[in-house]
């Protein structure tokens, strides 16, 4: 039961938190944008930078989404004349088109980005964009244009004295000259790149520059220099490999920690065995208590208790016999020997790894590490041998106990034969009485256990009923908080979509029915709405008379709740239309449904201390109610804020600014169907 609870706990809280931690940066940017568009804030640099950052985050995984956000950032930047945001948006579009391998389109935006940054006098970004443009020309196999833009990029890097950028571009220029067999120019650029790379300790750039110089020297038949440059290139590659080796050492360290954890698990298992022994002792104490309780009814139970004590003493004697068994002694000696070898080889492995870290010769390092791995493999072999010996020990213990029991039984039979028939009869009589008393004692224990099991079962059933009732009233998260602390603090949600419904003509039609019929009709509709809400993970809040209220995006926050709630609204109206046709076919009166939706921030929680209920508050709730009252029967009426969040998923009809009670004119839309 505890294992099942632990698994459910991880799935409910940790995974979502992990996932939330993974996507939190993107979600926070998304919420920033929603806040601006939902509340109709004035567009500013924060809003535009958030759009550009989203475009950057998505440009490799979801290029179409990235282009959407970059275009939005570009339009907003032009609207408020924000040149920095405009330049970044254009650059991001170029990068995204390049990722989609549409190089002509990427080049178009790359040139625009260069002009945009030129107007800002941002030399560093100009250099980056020129380098990027050169790469795009190279992708199209236009090497001449690529070289031209690399040279322009280099000039800009040199203006701002960016030696790292200069080293990278110099190597690209040298490579182009090398391909065109212009060896002196290739050597000059590679030599300059090497100087910058040495100064900044750039291993990759140093290795590439030395490799170019090696090819130039080889062409000039200067094999001495060629060999020198080649060795330097390999040394820098070894430096990179050393960095990778450090990461491998770190992985090896983690593997050792895993082995330590494995040993710790063995120790924990031994401790659990000891705990089980203690539990068995406690069970024996409970057994004695039960026998003493029964002794009040039958004084002869004391003799039974004495018999049990004798059996316990016999068990201890059996343990002594086990210690004398030679096969067990051999197995235990071998296990002890294995344990010493495990420690010995493990220590040798640690020593070899320590020597490898201190050794400067790479070949000796590899040799020492290989020896350490072989020692660790031997440790694994002995650990597996330990498991095998452990199983053999358990099997041999069982065999010894059986042999002892058989021997004692045979001795007992011999005694009975010698004692004669009279002794046999007396013994049989006492055995019979003993069995009867033991049977009574077992029955008493069974009765107590059955009573306990029945009580526990009743408690568990009542607990399940109360938990089920609580979860039917409150969301899981709130119910658990109430059970653990006795209170539930209100929680603020940034994006929640609230849905209200109301039946037109309810009062007039209800007058034609009895109260029981009215409740049955309402229950029929609301049960259908509940089913639709469950389908889209929407939380039902409450019903007020013939009104129905639900919300998406709580108690577990999500960014997709506007789309889910609108889908639910369309299904509710479709269900009502079908129900209306059935009722009209029977000649019965039927209600019609108005439905309104709005998205925004709310506060949710439990109010009161008696007959508490989960509810939500905020202007979002009020405006959602106005969407319902301002709507039309059979339609899904949404606010402009919700429309902006779902417009890429649904076909909508703009109603214009509609006057809403106490809210003035509000932008509204009718949702027609999904796209």
N, C-alpha and C positions, 0 to 999 in steps of 0.2 A: 504493500500500500504506500509505504514511504517512497519507494522508487518511482511509482506512478505519479505521486504528488510532485516529486522533484522534476520529472520530465515535463509535466503540465506547467509548473512554475517557470521553467526555462523558456518554453514556447510562448507563454503569455506576456512575460516581462523582459527577459534578457534579449531575445531575438529582435523583438520590435525596437528595443533600445539600441541594439547594435545597428540595425538597419537605419534607425533614426540618426545614430551617430554618423553613419556612412553618408547619408543624403542630407544631413542637416545644413551644410553650406548652401546647397542648391535650393532647399526649401526656404531658408531664410531670405535668399534673394527673391524667390518667388513671392513670399509674403510681403516683402518690401514693395514689389510692383503692384500686388493686389491692393495694398493699403492706399497707394496713390490713385489707382484707377477707381477703386470702390468709393473713396471719399472725395473724388474729384479735386485732389490737391493740384496745386500749380506745379507743372513739370519743372524739375530742377536737375542739377548735376548728379545728385544721389540716385535719382530714378534712372537716368541715362546710364550711369556707371553700372548699376545693377543689371540693366538689360545687356550691356556689353559683356559683363562677366558671365552671365548666363550663356551668351553666344559662345564665349570661349570654352566654358565647361562642356558644352554639347557638340563642339565642332568636329570632334573625332568620332564620337559614338552615334550622334543623331544630327547629321549635317543639315537636314531640312529644318529642324527646330532651331538650330543655330542661325541659319539664314533668316528665319522669321524674327528672332530677337534682334539680330544685327540691323535688319531693315527698320524695325520699330525704333531702335536707338538712333538710327540715321534720321528718320523723320522727326523724332522729338528734338534732336540736336539742331536741325534746321529751323524748327519752330521757335526755339528760344535763342537761336544764334549761339550755340555752344560748340566752337570749332574743335576743341579737344575730343569731345565725345563723337563728333562727326568723323574725325580722322581715324579714331580707334574702330568705329563701326565699319568703315570702308576697308581698313586693314583686315579686320576679322572676316569680312566677306571674301576677301582674296584668299585667306588661309583656308576657309571652308570649301571654296570652289576647287582649290588645289587638292584638298583631301578627297574630293569627289572625282578627281582626275579630269576635270574640265579646265584644261590649262589656258585656252583662249579667254574664257570668262575670268579666270584667276588673274591673268595678265592685265585685263581691262581694269579691274579694281586695284591691282598693285600700282599701276601708273597713277590712278586717282589718289591713292594713299600717299604716294610720294609728293604730289602737288599739295595735298592737304597739310602734310607735316612741314612742307616748305613754307607755307603761309604762316605757320606757327614758329618757324625758325628752330625746330626741334631736330638738331643735327643727328643725335643718336638714333631716333626713329627713322630718319631719312636713310641712314646707313643700313639699318636693319631691313627696311623695305627694298633698298637697292640690291642688297644681297639676296633677298627673297625673289626679286625679279630675275636676277641672274640664274637662280635655280630653276625658275619656270622656263626660261629660254633654253636651258640645258635639257630639261625634260622634253622639249620639242626638237631637240638636236640642233638648235641654232647656237653653235659654240661661239661664233663671233660676237653675237649680241650678249651672250652670257659673260664673255670676257670683258666686254665694255662695261657692263653693270657691276661686275666684281671690282673693277678698277675705280669706278665712281664710289662704290661703297667704301673701299679702302681709303680714299681721300677724305671722306667724311669721318671715318674712325680716327684717322691721324689728326684731324682738326681738334677733336675732343680728347686726343691722347689715350684712346682706348686700346691698349696693347693686346688684350685678349681677343677682341673682335678683329684687330688688324692681323694677328697671327693666323686666325681661322681663314680669313679671306685671302691672305698671302699664299697659303697652301693651295687654295682653290685656283688662284691665278697661276701658280707654278705648275700645277697639274695640267692646266689648259696648254701652257707653253710646252710642256713635256710631250703632250699628245701631238702638238704641231711640230715637234722636233726642233724647237727653238731652245736649245739646251742652255746657252749662256743666260737668257732671261729667266728660264726656269730655276737655274742655280741662284741667281741674285735674289729672287723673291723667296725661295725656300730658305736661304741663309738668313734673310731678315726675319722670316717667320720663326726660325730656330732661336734667334737671339731673344725675341719677345717671349717665346715659350720657356726658355731656360730661366729668364728673369722671374717669370710668374709660376714656375714649377708646373707647367702644363704637360703632363706625360703624353697624352694622345697627340697633341699638336707637335711635340718634339719628335715623337716616333715617325709621324707622317713626313715632317720636313727632312729628317735624316734618310728616310726611304727614297724621297725624290732626289736628294743629293747623291745617294748611292747609285741610282739609275743614270744620273748625269756623268758621274765619274766612270762608271762602267762603259758608257758610250765613248768617253774620251780615252778609254783603255788605261786609265790611271787606277790599276787594280789595288794598289796600296790604300789609296783614299777610299775607294769603293768598299774595301773590306772594313775599314775604320768606320765609315758611315753605317754600314750594314750591322756591325756589332753594336753601335750606339742605338740604332733603331730597335734591335732585339732587347737591349738593356731597358729601354723605356717601355717596351712591351712587357718585359719581366716585372717592371714596377707596377704596371696595370694588373699583371697576373698576381703580384704580391698582394695587392689590394683585394683581389678576388679570393686569394688564399686566406686572408684574414677573415673574410666573410665565411669561408668554408670552415675555418677554425672555430668561428662562433657557432656554426651549425653543429660541429662536433661536440663543442661544450654543451650545447642544448641536448644532444644525444646522451651525453654522460649524465646530465641531470635527469633525463628520462630513466636511465638505469638506476640512479639513486632512488628515484620515485618507485621503481619496481621493487627494490630491496625494502623500501619503507612499507610498501604494500604487504610484503611477506611478514614484516614485523607486526603490522596492523592485524594481519590474519591470526598470528599467534596470540595477540592481545584479545582478539574476538573469541578465540578458543577458551582463553582464561575466563572471559566474561560469561561464556556459555556454561563453564563449570560452576561459576558462582550462581548463575540462574538455576542450575540443576540442584544446587544446595538449597536455594530458596524454595524450590518446588518440594524438596524433601521436607522442609520445615512446614510448608502448607499442608502436606500430607499428614504429618504428625498432628497438626492442629485439627484437621478433619477427624482423625482417629480419636483424638482426645474428646472432641465434641460428641462423637458416637459413643464413647465410653460412658457418658452420663446415662445412656440408655442400656448399655450392655457392659458390665464390668469386666467381662472376659476379653475385651478389645486390648487391654493392657498387654496381655500375652502375645497378641498379634503384633503390637508395636515392638515388643522384644524380639519377635521373630524377624521383623524388618531390619532391626538394628544388627541382628546376627548376619543377615544377608549382606548388609553394607560392609561388615567386617570381613566377610568372605570375599567381597569385591576387592577390598584392600589387599587381602592375601593373594588374590589373583594378580594384582599389580606387582607384587613382590616376585611371583613366579615368572612374570614377563621379563623382569630385569635379569633373571638367571638364564634365559634362553640364549643359546650360543648364536643362532642365526640372527636374532634381533641385535645381539651385541656386535656381530659382524656388520650388519646394515648401519647401525648407529655409528660405528667406528669409521665406516666408509663415508657416511654423511659428514662427520667431523673433519675427515681428511679433505673432502670436497670443499667444505667451507674455508679451510686454510688455503687451499689452492686458489679459490676464487679471490680471496683477499690478496694472495701473493701476486697473481697475474694482474689483478686490477691495479695494485701499487706499481708493478712494472710498467703497465700501460701509462699510468700517470707520469712516471719518471721519464719514459721515452718521449711523451708529448712535451714535457717540460724541456727536455734536451733539444727537441726539434725547434721549439720557440727560440731558444738561445743560439742555435746553430746558424751561422751565416751562409754556409754553403748550401745552395738550394738542393743539390742532389742528395746531400747527407740528410737534409730536412725531410725529403720525400722518403728516404730509406727508413729514417726513424719513425715517421708517421706510419709507414707500412708495417713496421714491426709492432707499433702500438695497436694497429688494427687487428693484427694476427693474435696478439695477447688478448684483446677484447673479445675476439671470436672464441678463444679458448674459454674465457669467462662464461660466454653464452653456452658453450658445450657443457660446462660443469653445472651451470644453473639448470639446464634441462635434465642432467643426470640427477640433480638434487630432487627434482619433481618425480623422477622415476623411482628413486630410492624411498622417497616419502610414501609413494603408493605401495611399494613392496613392504615397508615397515607396517603399514596399516593392515595389509593382507596377512602378514606373518603374525601380528598381534591377534587377529581373529582366529587363526589356526591354533595358536598356543592355548587360547582360552577354550576353544572347543576340545582340544586334547585333554586339558585339565578337567573339564566337565565330564568327559567320557571316562577318564580314569577314576574320578571320585564316584561316579555312578556305578562303575563296576565294583569298587570297594564296598559300596553300600549294599549292592546285591549279594555279595559274598557274606556280609554280616547278617543279612536277613536269612539266608540259607542255614547258617550256623545257629542262629537263634531259635529256629524251630517254628513250627506252625503256630504255637501260642503267641509268640512274639509278633508273628506276622499279623495275627488277628488284632492284637492290641495296637500295633502300629497303624493298621488300617482304620481302626476306630478313631485314633487321634488325628489321622490324616483327614478323615471325613469331617470331624469337628472343626479342624483347622480350615478346611475348604469352605465350610459353611460360614465361619466367622469372616474369612477373607472375602467371601461373596457379599456378605452384609456390608463390610467396610467399603468394597468397591461400589456397591449400590448407593451407599451414602455419598461417596465422592462423586459418582455419576449424577446423583440428584442435585448436589451443589453445583456441579459444572453446568448441568442443564439449566438450572435457575439463572446462573450467571450469563450463560449464552443467550437465554431468552431475554433477560434484562438488557444486555448489550445490543441485541437485535432490535428491541423496541426503541432503545435510545438512538441507534443509528437510523432507523426508519423515521423517527420524529425529527432528527437532525436534517435528514434529506428533505423532509416535507418543509421544514422551516427555511432551509437554504433555497429550495425551489420557489417558495412563496416570496422570499426576499428578492431573488433574481427576477421574478415576474414583476416586482414593483420597481426595483432599482437596477441600473446597469451594474455589470460585474465588478468594475473597478470601484464604484461607490459602495457597493454592498460589502466588499472585502475590507474597505477602509472603516466602515461602520462596525463590522465584526471585530476588527483588531483594536480600534481606538475608542469606539463608542460614539465618535463624531465623524462628520465628513465635511471638509473645508470646501467652500465654493472655489471653482476653477475657471480661469479666463481662457477662452478659445479665440484665436485670431480669425479663423475662417470656418463658419458654420452656415449651412443652408437650411432655412426653416420653411416648412410647408404647412399651409392652413387649408382646410376644406370646410364647406358649409352647404347645407341642402336648401335649395330655393323652394319655397312653398311648403316647407316642413310643417308649419303651424296649421295651415288650412287643411292639409291632408291628414295630419295627426288627429284632428278633431273627428274624422270619420272612423277612426280605429279605437279600440279599447287600449288602455295603458299597456297591457301585456302584449298586444299586437305591435304597438309602437316600438317597444323594447326589442321584440323579435326582429323587426325590420331593421332597426339600427344595428343590432348585433350582427345581422347577416352582412351588412355593408362593412362594418368596422372589422369583422374577422377577415374579410377579403383584403382590406387595407393593411391589416397586420401582416398577412402573408406576403404582400408586395414589399413591405418595409423590411421584413426578414430577408427577402431575396437580395436586396441592395444594401444590407448592413446599415439600415436607417433606424435610429432610436425613436420609438414611440414615446411622446412626452405625456399627453393626456387627452381626454375627450371632455368637452364642456357642452352638455346637451346634445345637439346634433352637429357640433363642430368637432373636427379631428385635427390634432396638431402633432407633427413629428419633425425630426431634424437629423441631418447628416453631418458627419465630421466630429461627433462626440459619442461616447466619452473618449474614444481613440481618435486622435487627430488624423486628418488626411487632406490631401490636396485635390482629390478627385470627387469629393462629395457633391459639388454643384451639378456635375454631369449625372451622378447616380440619382440624386433627388429629382431632377427633371425627368429622367427615364421613369422613375416611380410614378410621378404625376401623370405622365402620358398613359401608363398602364391603368391607373385608377380611373381616368376618364374613359378608357376603352372598356373597362369592366362595367362601369355605370351605363355606358351605351348599350352593351349587350343585355344587362339586367332590365333596362328600360324596354327593349324589344320583347323580352319574355313577359314582362308585366302587361304591356299593351296588348299582346296576343291573347292574354287571359281577360282583358277588359278591366284590369285593375289600375288604380291610381298609382303613380310613381313619382319619386322625388328626382330633381335634377341637381347636379353638383357644380358649385363654383370652386375654383382651386387657384391659390396664389402662392408664389415662391419669391424669397429674397435671400441674399447671401451677405454675411458680414460677421462682426465679432459679437460674442455673447458671454455672459457669465452663467455657469450651471452649477447646481448643487442641491442639497436637501434642506428644506425649511421646516421649522418647528421641531418639537420633541415628541409629540403624540400624533399618531397617524401620519407620519412624515411622508413626503412625496418628492420625487425628483422633478425639478423644474428649471427653466432657463429664463433669463432676463436680459433686457437691453433694447436699444432702439431698433435693432435688427428684427426682433420679435414683433414690435409694433408695425414696422413697415411691411413685414410679411403678411400681417393681418389685413393691412390696407390693400395689398395686392389681391387678396381673396375677395374683399368687399367691392373692389373696383373691377373685378373680372367679369366674365360672362360664362353662362352655363355651358358645359361641355368643352371649355377651353382651359389651357394651362397658361395663366398670366404670370409673367416674370418681370422683375425690375431690370433697369438698365445695368445695374451692378452684376446681377446674375448673368445677363446676356453676354457681357464682356468675357465671362469665364467659360461660357458654353457655346459661343457662336461658331466655333470650328467643328462642333459635333451635331448641331441641330439647325434645321431650317426654321427661321423665325420671321414674323411679320411685325413691323414697327407700328405701334399705335400712336406714337407721338407722346407729348407731355399730357398726362391725364390728371385731373384734379383728384387728390385723395384727402380724406377727412383729416384735419389738423396737420397735414403734411404739405399742403400747397400742390403745385404741379409736379408730378413724378414721371420720369421716362419709363414707358412700359412696352412689353412685347408679348405677342401670342406665339407659343411654340407650336409649329405645325407637325414636324416629323424629324426623325434622325437622318443625318446625311449619310 
